[in-house]
Amino acid sequence: MSYSLVITEEISAMVKSPPMDKFTHAMFIEAMINLPVDPHGVGSLVRSEGAFTTRTFSVGPHGLITYVVDETTATVTIVDVTWLG
């Protein structure tokens, strides 16, 4: 199945402020862009309810991306970004 990626304005703002260093920013962007390729094959399961699966993906030692996979709409929505720094 092919999934679409959804990054909300809120998540986009979180990644920008406070600003991440360039290396960490690049790591997070790459991880987010690659999530739709195989969203169930990476990260750890947080919960699954019907068509919705919430997972977290560790971006090395830099932090976490929390996302929801919606099987009905074939979307991967980033719902939280946490980083050390």
Biopython code that builds the backbone (N, CA, C, O; Angstrom):
import numpy as np
from Bio.PDB.StructureBuilder import StructureBuilder

atoms = [
    (1, "MET", "N", (0.841, -1.172, 0.000)),
    (1, "MET", "CA", (0.000, 0.000, 0.000)),
    (1, "MET", "C", (0.886, 1.235, 0.000)),
    (1, "MET", "O", (1.943, 1.254, 0.632)),
    (2, "SER", "N", (0.457, 2.246, -0.700)),
    (2, "SER", "CA", (1.172, 3.518, -0.742)),
    (2, "SER", "C", (0.505, 4.496, 0.221)),
    (2, "SER", "O", (-0.712, 4.680, 0.189)),
    (3, "TYR", "N", (1.313, 5.119, 1.076)),
    (3, "TYR", "CA", (0.795, 6.057, 2.074)),
    (3, "TYR", "C", (1.215, 7.482, 1.728)),
    (3, "TYR", "O", (2.272, 7.712, 1.140)),
    (4, "SER", "N", (0.360, 8.435, 2.107)),
    (4, "SER", "CA", (0.687, 9.862, 1.986)),
    (4, "SER", "C", (1.141, 10.367, 3.345)),
    (4, "SER", "O", (0.694, 9.870, 4.378)),
    (5, "LEU", "N", (2.022, 11.346, 3.345)),
    (5, "LEU", "CA", (2.545, 11.927, 4.583)),
    (5, "LEU", "C", (1.828, 13.229, 4.885)),
    (5, "LEU", "O", (1.658, 14.071, 4.003)),
    (6, "VAL", "N", (1.407, 13.395, 6.137)),
    (6, "VAL", "CA", (0.764, 14.628, 6.584)),
    (6, "VAL", "C", (1.622, 15.225, 7.698)),
    (6, "VAL", "O", (1.829, 14.608, 8.743)),
    (7, "ILE", "N", (2.111, 16.429, 7.452)),
    (7, "ILE", "CA", (2.848, 17.190, 8.479)),
    (7, "ILE", "C", (2.072, 18.478, 8.691)),
    (7, "ILE", "O", (2.016, 19.329, 7.804)),
    (8, "THR", "N", (1.477, 18.618, 9.861)),
    (8, "THR", "CA", (0.646, 19.787, 10.140)),
    (8, "THR", "C", (1.506, 21.035, 10.351)),
    (8, "THR", "O", (2.716, 20.943, 10.558)),
    (9, "GLU", "N", (0.864, 22.192, 10.294)),
    (9, "GLU", "CA", (1.572, 23.446, 10.553)),
    (9, "GLU", "C", (2.143, 23.451, 11.961)),
    (9, "GLU", "O", (3.230, 23.980, 12.190)),
    (10, "GLU", "N", (1.417, 22.865, 12.904)),
    (10, "GLU", "CA", (1.881, 22.812, 14.292)),
    (10, "GLU", "C", (3.189, 22.023, 14.406)),
    (10, "GLU", "O", (4.124, 22.453, 15.082)),
    (11, "ILE", "N", (3.244, 20.876, 13.745)),
    (11, "ILE", "CA", (4.458, 20.055, 13.784)),
    (11, "ILE", "C", (5.592, 20.772, 13.069)),
    (11, "ILE", "O", (6.732, 20.757, 13.534)),
    (12, "SER", "N", (5.286, 21.395, 11.946)),
    (12, "SER", "CA", (6.299, 22.154, 11.213)),
    (12, "SER", "C", (6.883, 23.250, 12.100)),
    (12, "SER", "O", (8.094, 23.474, 12.101)),
    (13, "ALA", "N", (6.029, 23.925, 12.847)),
    (13, "ALA", "CA", (6.490, 24.985, 13.749)),
    (13, "ALA", "C", (7.344, 24.413, 14.886)),
    (13, "ALA", "O", (8.306, 25.045, 15.323)),
    (14, "MET", "N", (6.989, 23.220, 15.361)),
    (14, "MET", "CA", (7.763, 22.588, 16.440)),
    (14, "MET", "C", (9.188, 22.306, 15.989)),
    (14, "MET", "O", (10.131, 22.454, 16.767)),
    (15, "VAL", "N", (9.344, 21.906, 14.747)),
    (15, "VAL", "CA", (10.671, 21.576, 14.236)),
    (15, "VAL", "C", (11.498, 22.844, 14.041)),
    (15, "VAL", "O", (12.728, 22.794, 14.069)),
    (16, "LYS", "N", (10.829, 23.978, 13.845)),
    (16, "LYS", "CA", (11.531, 25.236, 13.603)),
    (16, "LYS", "C", (11.855, 26.009, 14.875)),
    (16, "LYS", "O", (12.826, 26.765, 14.888)),
    (17, "SER", "N", (11.072, 25.847, 15.954)),
    (17, "SER", "CA", (11.254, 26.698, 17.120)),
    (17, "SER", "C", (11.094, 25.893, 18.394)),
    (17, "SER", "O", (10.041, 25.276, 18.560)),
    (18, "PRO", "N", (12.063, 25.848, 19.316)),
    (18, "PRO", "CA", (13.384, 26.412, 19.136)),
    (18, "PRO", "C", (14.113, 25.660, 18.032)),
    (18, "PRO", "O", (13.893, 24.469, 17.813)),
    (19, "PRO", "N", (14.962, 26.368, 17.362)),
    (19, "PRO", "CA", (15.587, 25.746, 16.192)),
    (19, "PRO", "C", (16.482, 24.564, 16.547)),
    (19, "PRO", "O", (17.231, 24.591, 17.524)),
    (20, "MET", "N", (16.380, 23.527, 15.720)),
    (20, "MET", "CA", (17.286, 22.382, 15.836)),
    (20, "MET", "C", (18.583, 22.756, 15.133)),
    (20, "MET", "O", (18.595, 23.598, 14.235)),
    (21, "ASP", "N", (19.668, 22.125, 15.546)),
    (21, "ASP", "CA", (20.898, 22.320, 14.779)),
    (21, "ASP", "C", (20.703, 21.661, 13.409)),
    (21, "ASP", "O", (19.812, 20.827, 13.250)),
    (22, "LYS", "N", (21.512, 22.018, 12.438)),
    (22, "LYS", "CA", (21.316, 21.567, 11.052)),
    (22, "LYS", "C", (21.360, 20.050, 10.917)),
    (22, "LYS", "O", (20.564, 19.475, 10.175)),
    (23, "PHE", "N", (22.271, 19.399, 11.620)),
    (23, "PHE", "CA", (22.390, 17.948, 11.522)),
    (23, "PHE", "C", (21.136, 17.262, 12.046)),
    (23, "PHE", "O", (20.594, 16.373, 11.388)),
    (24, "THR", "N", (20.671, 17.667, 13.223)),
    (24, "THR", "CA", (19.476, 17.070, 13.817)),
    (24, "THR", "C", (18.263, 17.333, 12.930)),
    (24, "THR", "O", (17.454, 16.432, 12.705)),
    (25, "HIS", "N", (18.131, 18.553, 12.426)),
    (25, "HIS", "CA", (17.021, 18.901, 11.541)),
    (25, "HIS", "C", (17.015, 17.982, 10.316)),
    (25, "HIS", "O", (15.966, 17.465, 9.934)),
    (26, "ALA", "N", (18.158, 17.783, 9.715)),
    (26, "ALA", "CA", (18.255, 16.920, 8.532)),
    (26, "ALA", "C", (17.856, 15.478, 8.872)),
    (26, "ALA", "O", (17.179, 14.819, 8.083)),
    (27, "MET", "N", (18.271, 14.994, 10.033)),
    (27, "MET", "CA", (17.914, 13.638, 10.461)),
    (27, "MET", "C", (16.398, 13.484, 10.617)),
    (27, "MET", "O", (15.816, 12.496, 10.170)),
    (28, "PHE", "N", (15.771, 14.475, 11.255)),
    (28, "PHE", "CA", (14.322, 14.420, 11.456)),
    (28, "PHE", "C", (13.573, 14.516, 10.134)),
    (28, "PHE", "O", (12.616, 13.772, 9.919)),
    (29, "ILE", "N", (13.983, 15.408, 9.250)),
    (29, "ILE", "CA", (13.313, 15.559, 7.957)),
    (29, "ILE", "C", (13.429, 14.269, 7.152)),
    (29, "ILE", "O", (12.445, 13.813, 6.569)),
    (30, "GLU", "N", (14.611, 13.683, 7.115)),
    (30, "GLU", "CA", (14.802, 12.430, 6.386)),
    (30, "GLU", "C", (13.927, 11.327, 6.962)),
    (30, "GLU", "O", (13.305, 10.573, 6.214)),
    (31, "ALA", "N", (13.875, 11.228, 8.284)),
    (31, "ALA", "CA", (13.055, 10.199, 8.932)),
    (31, "ALA", "C", (11.579, 10.403, 8.609)),
    (31, "ALA", "O", (10.876, 9.440, 8.304)),
    (32, "MET", "N", (11.103, 11.644, 8.671)),
    (32, "MET", "CA", (9.696, 11.923, 8.393)),
    (32, "MET", "C", (9.344, 11.587, 6.949)),
    (32, "MET", "O", (8.300, 10.991, 6.686)),
    (33, "ILE", "N", (10.195, 11.962, 6.030)),
    (33, "ILE", "CA", (9.933, 11.713, 4.617)),
    (33, "ILE", "C", (9.892, 10.214, 4.312)),
    (33, "ILE", "O", (9.135, 9.778, 3.445)),
    (34, "ASN", "N", (10.692, 9.438, 5.013)),
    (34, "ASN", "CA", (10.756, 7.995, 4.765)),
    (34, "ASN", "C", (9.670, 7.185, 5.473)),
    (34, "ASN", "O", (9.470, 6.017, 5.141)),
    (35, "LEU", "N", (8.966, 7.777, 6.440)),
    (35, "LEU", "CA", (7.951, 7.025, 7.180)),
    (35, "LEU", "C", (6.879, 6.393, 6.290)),
    (35, "LEU", "O", (6.515, 5.243, 6.533)),
    (36, "PRO", "N", (6.353, 7.084, 5.272)),
    (36, "PRO", "CA", (5.294, 6.477, 4.459)),
    (36, "PRO", "C", (5.730, 5.254, 3.654)),
    (36, "PRO", "O", (4.877, 4.507, 3.176)),
    (37, "VAL", "N", (7.013, 5.034, 3.494)),
    (37, "VAL", "CA", (7.495, 3.879, 2.727)),
    (37, "VAL", "C", (7.061, 2.573, 3.398)),
    (37, "VAL", "O", (6.577, 1.663, 2.725)),
    (38, "ASP", "N", (7.229, 2.480, 4.705)),
    (38, "ASP", "CA", (6.842, 1.292, 5.462)),
    (38, "ASP", "C", (6.537, 1.702, 6.904)),
    (38, "ASP", "O", (7.316, 1.398, 7.807)),
    (39, "PRO", "N", (5.412, 2.390, 7.129)),
    (39, "PRO", "CA", (5.149, 2.939, 8.458)),
    (39, "PRO", "C", (4.975, 1.898, 9.555)),
    (39, "PRO", "O", (5.198, 2.201, 10.727)),
    (40, "HIS", "N", (4.580, 0.681, 9.201)),
    (40, "HIS", "CA", (4.412, -0.369, 10.213)),
    (40, "HIS", "C", (5.709, -1.147, 10.446)),
    (40, "HIS", "O", (5.818, -1.903, 11.412)),
    (41, "GLY", "N", (6.686, -0.960, 9.563)),
    (41, "GLY", "CA", (7.930, -1.706, 9.668)),
    (41, "GLY", "C", (9.004, -1.012, 10.479)),
    (41, "GLY", "O", (10.069, -1.580, 10.719)),
    (42, "VAL", "N", (8.735, 0.203, 10.900)),
    (42, "VAL", "CA", (9.699, 0.946, 11.722)),
    (42, "VAL", "C", (9.006, 1.410, 12.995)),
    (42, "VAL", "O", (7.779, 1.416, 13.084)),
    (43, "GLY", "N", (9.789, 1.785, 13.947)),
    (43, "GLY", "CA", (9.234, 2.316, 15.184)),
    (43, "GLY", "C", (8.625, 1.257, 16.076)),
    (43, "GLY", "O", (8.706, 0.058, 15.811)),
    (44, "SER", "N", (8.017, 1.739, 17.137)),
    (44, "SER", "CA", (7.401, 0.873, 18.143)),
    (44, "SER", "C", (5.913, 1.167, 18.229)),
    (44, "SER", "O", (5.493, 2.322, 18.162)),
    (45, "LEU", "N", (5.132, 0.132, 18.376)),
    (45, "LEU", "CA", (3.689, 0.268, 18.504)),
    (45, "LEU", "C", (3.345, 0.908, 19.848)),
    (45, "LEU", "O", (3.824, 0.478, 20.897)),
    (46, "VAL", "N", (2.511, 1.938, 19.796)),
    (46, "VAL", "CA", (1.994, 2.565, 21.016)),
    (46, "VAL", "C", (0.586, 2.046, 21.276)),
    (46, "VAL", "O", (0.277, 1.597, 22.380)),
    (47, "ARG", "N", (-0.275, 2.108, 20.245)),
    (47, "ARG", "CA", (-1.630, 1.562, 20.361)),
    (47, "ARG", "C", (-2.218, 1.366, 18.972)),
    (47, "ARG", "O", (-1.786, 1.980, 17.996)),
    (48, "SER", "N", (-3.212, 0.497, 18.915)),
    (48, "SER", "CA", (-3.902, 0.232, 17.663)),
    (48, "SER", "C", (-5.390, 0.176, 17.950)),
    (48, "SER", "O", (-5.840, -0.599, 18.794)),
    (49, "GLU", "N", (-6.158, 1.006, 17.241)),
    (49, "GLU", "CA", (-7.605, 1.059, 17.424)),
    (49, "GLU", "C", (-8.259, 1.107, 16.053)),
    (49, "GLU", "O", (-8.264, 2.150, 15.399)),
    (50, "GLY", "N", (-8.808, -0.014, 15.619)),
    (50, "GLY", "CA", (-9.453, -0.072, 14.311)),
    (50, "GLY", "C", (-8.457, 0.207, 13.206)),
    (50, "GLY", "O", (-7.426, -0.457, 13.098)),
    (51, "ALA", "N", (-8.774, 1.202, 12.380)),
    (51, "ALA", "CA", (-7.918, 1.550, 11.242)),
    (51, "ALA", "C", (-6.731, 2.421, 11.638)),
    (51, "ALA", "O", (-5.887, 2.727, 10.796)),
    (52, "PHE", "N", (-6.650, 2.827, 12.909)),
    (52, "PHE", "CA", (-5.610, 3.757, 13.360)),
    (52, "PHE", "C", (-4.557, 3.047, 14.211)),
    (52, "PHE", "O", (-4.880, 2.327, 15.156)),
    (53, "THR", "N", (-3.309, 3.264, 13.857)),
    (53, "THR", "CA", (-2.191, 2.721, 14.623)),
    (53, "THR", "C", (-1.253, 3.871, 14.970)),
    (53, "THR", "O", (-0.801, 4.601, 14.088)),
    (54, "THR", "N", (-0.963, 4.028, 16.259)),
    (54, "THR", "CA", (-0.022, 5.050, 16.712)),
    (54, "THR", "C", (1.309, 4.365, 16.995)),
    (54, "THR", "O", (1.365, 3.330, 17.659)),
    (55, "ARG", "N", (2.379, 4.965, 16.476)),
    (55, "ARG", "CA", (3.726, 4.409, 16.633)),
    (55, "ARG", "C", (4.701, 5.531, 16.980)),
    (55, "ARG", "O", (4.434, 6.700, 16.704)),
    (56, "THR", "N", (5.821, 5.173, 17.581)),
    (56, "THR", "CA", (6.922, 6.117, 17.791)),
    (56, "THR", "C", (8.144, 5.581, 17.071)),
    (56, "THR", "O", (8.379, 4.374, 17.010)),
    (57, "PHE", "N", (8.909, 6.506, 16.533)),
    (57, "PHE", "CA", (10.118, 6.160, 15.799)),
    (57, "PHE", "C", (11.270, 6.955, 16.383)),
    (57, "PHE", "O", (11.216, 8.183, 16.455)),
    (58, "SER", "N", (12.310, 6.252, 16.799)),
    (58, "SER", "CA", (13.486, 6.900, 17.365)),
    (58, "SER", "C", (14.405, 7.388, 16.247)),
    (58, "SER", "O", (14.765, 6.632, 15.345)),
    (59, "VAL", "N", (14.772, 8.652, 16.324)),
    (59, "VAL", "CA", (15.712, 9.237, 15.361)),
    (59, "VAL", "C", (17.087, 9.208, 16.025)),
    (59, "VAL", "O", (17.608, 10.224, 16.484)),
    (60, "GLY", "N", (17.648, 8.005, 16.057)),
    (60, "GLY", "CA", (18.932, 7.821, 16.730)),
    (60, "GLY", "C", (18.857, 8.340, 18.153)),
    (60, "GLY", "O", (17.835, 8.186, 18.822)),
    (61, "PRO", "N", (19.936, 8.955, 18.619)),
    (61, "PRO", "CA", (19.932, 9.512, 19.969)),
    (61, "PRO", "C", (19.337, 10.923, 20.021)),
    (61, "PRO", "O", (19.383, 11.580, 21.061)),
    (62, "HIS", "N", (18.781, 11.383, 18.903)),
    (62, "HIS", "CA", (18.337, 12.774, 18.796)),
    (62, "HIS", "C", (16.919, 13.016, 19.285)),
    (62, "HIS", "O", (16.593, 14.140, 19.666)),
    (63, "GLY", "N", (16.067, 12.005, 19.285)),
    (63, "GLY", "CA", (14.703, 12.199, 19.741)),
    (63, "GLY", "C", (13.724, 11.222, 19.130)),
    (63, "GLY", "O", (14.113, 10.168, 18.627)),
    (64, "LEU", "N", (12.431, 11.582, 19.176)),
    (64, "LEU", "CA", (11.352, 10.701, 18.748)),
    (64, "LEU", "C", (10.376, 11.409, 17.827)),
    (64, "LEU", "O", (10.160, 12.617, 17.932)),
    (65, "ILE", "N", (9.791, 10.639, 16.924)),
    (65, "ILE", "CA", (8.681, 11.090, 16.099)),
    (65, "ILE", "C", (7.509, 10.177, 16.435)),
    (65, "ILE", "O", (7.632, 8.954, 16.369)),
    (66, "THR", "N", (6.382, 10.763, 16.792)),
    (66, "THR", "CA", (5.161, 9.990, 17.027)),
    (66, "THR", "C", (4.245, 10.231, 15.845)),
    (66, "THR", "O", (4.033, 11.369, 15.427)),
    (67, "TYR", "N", (3.703, 9.147, 15.309)),
    (67, "TYR", "CA", (2.856, 9.279, 14.122)),
    (67, "TYR", "C", (1.697, 8.302, 14.177)),
    (67, "TYR", "O", (1.741, 7.291, 14.878)),
    (68, "VAL", "N", (0.648, 8.632, 13.413)),
    (68, "VAL", "CA", (-0.544, 7.794, 13.332)),
    (68, "VAL", "C", (-0.704, 7.321, 11.897)),
    (68, "VAL", "O", (-0.674, 8.116, 10.958)),
    (69, "VAL", "N", (-0.873, 6.020, 11.744)),
    (69, "VAL", "CA", (-1.135, 5.426, 10.436)),
    (69, "VAL", "C", (-2.644, 5.204, 10.342)),
    (69, "VAL", "O", (-3.231, 4.520, 11.181)),
    (70, "ASP", "N", (-3.260, 5.779, 9.327)),
    (70, "ASP", "CA", (-4.690, 5.616, 9.082)),
    (70, "ASP", "C", (-4.847, 4.737, 7.849)),
    (70, "ASP", "O", (-4.573, 5.174, 6.731)),
    (71, "GLU", "N", (-5.283, 3.511, 8.050)),
    (71, "GLU", "CA", (-5.426, 2.563, 6.944)),
    (71, "GLU", "C", (-6.576, 2.925, 6.013)),
    (71, "GLU", "O", (-6.541, 2.581, 4.832)),
    (72, "THR", "N", (-7.594, 3.610, 6.523)),
    (72, "THR", "CA", (-8.740, 3.987, 5.695)),
    (72, "THR", "C", (-8.354, 5.003, 4.635)),
    (72, "THR", "O", (-8.749, 4.881, 3.476)),
    (73, "THR", "N", (-7.576, 6.012, 5.034)),
    (73, "THR", "CA", (-7.180, 7.071, 4.096)),
    (73, "THR", "C", (-5.764, 6.877, 3.570)),
    (73, "THR", "O", (-5.298, 7.663, 2.745)),
    (74, "ALA", "N", (-5.078, 5.844, 4.036)),
    (74, "ALA", "CA", (-3.692, 5.555, 3.642)),
    (74, "ALA", "C", (-2.789, 6.755, 3.887)),
    (74, "ALA", "O", (-2.039, 7.177, 3.007)),
    (75, "THR", "N", (-2.876, 7.302, 5.114)),
    (75, "THR", "CA", (-2.042, 8.449, 5.480)),
    (75, "THR", "C", (-1.197, 8.127, 6.707)),
    (75, "THR", "O", (-1.559, 7.301, 7.546)),
    (76, "VAL", "N", (-0.068, 8.804, 6.778)),
    (76, "VAL", "CA", (0.802, 8.780, 7.947)),
    (76, "VAL", "C", (0.864, 10.223, 8.424)),
    (76, "VAL", "O", (1.393, 11.090, 7.727)),
    (77, "THR", "N", (0.323, 10.484, 9.618)),
    (77, "THR", "CA", (0.274, 11.838, 10.147)),
    (77, "THR", "C", (1.231, 11.959, 11.329)),
    (77, "THR", "O", (1.117, 11.228, 12.313)),
    (78, "ILE", "N", (2.168, 12.888, 11.219)),
    (78, "ILE", "CA", (3.089, 13.173, 12.318)),
    (78, "ILE", "C", (2.303, 13.936, 13.376)),
    (78, "ILE", "O", (1.736, 14.989, 13.085)),
    (79, "VAL", "N", (2.264, 13.414, 14.606)),
    (79, "VAL", "CA", (1.486, 14.061, 15.661)),
    (79, "VAL", "C", (2.353, 14.672, 16.760)),
    (79, "VAL", "O", (1.874, 15.494, 17.542)),
    (80, "ASP", "N", (3.623, 14.276, 16.825)),
    (80, "ASP", "CA", (4.499, 14.863, 17.835)),
    (80, "ASP", "C", (5.954, 14.639, 17.430)),
    (80, "ASP", "O", (6.311, 13.618, 16.842)),
    (81, "VAL", "N", (6.771, 15.621, 17.763)),
    (81, "VAL", "CA", (8.212, 15.544, 17.530)),
    (81, "VAL", "C", (8.882, 15.988, 18.828)),
    (81, "VAL", "O", (8.600, 17.068, 19.346)),
    (82, "THR", "N", (9.765, 15.149, 19.343)),
    (82, "THR", "CA", (10.506, 15.465, 20.560)),
    (82, "THR", "C", (11.983, 15.264, 20.279)),
    (82, "THR", "O", (12.382, 14.224, 19.755)),
    (83, "TRP", "N", (12.790, 16.242, 20.621)),
    (83, "TRP", "CA", (14.219, 16.083, 20.406)),
    (83, "TRP", "C", (14.989, 16.608, 21.601)),
    (83, "TRP", "O", (14.510, 17.441, 22.370)),
    (84, "LEU", "N", (16.201, 16.090, 21.729)),
    (84, "LEU", "CA", (17.082, 16.522, 22.801)),
    (84, "LEU", "C", (17.878, 17.711, 22.298)),
    (84, "LEU", "O", (18.441, 17.672, 21.204)),
    (85, "GLY", "N", (17.924, 18.733, 23.071)),
    (85, "GLY", "CA", (18.722, 19.856, 22.610)),
    (85, "GLY", "C", (18.270, 21.156, 23.054)),
    (85, "GLY", "O", (18.881, 22.170, 22.716)),
]
sb = StructureBuilder()
sb.init_structure("model")
sb.init_model(0)
sb.init_chain("A")
sb.init_seg("    ")
for serial, (resi, resn, name, xyz) in enumerate(atoms, 1):
    if name == "N":
        sb.init_residue(resn, " ", resi, " ")
    sb.init_atom(name, np.array(xyz, "f"), 0.0, 1.0, " ", f" {name:<3s}", serial, name[0])
structure = sb.get_structure()
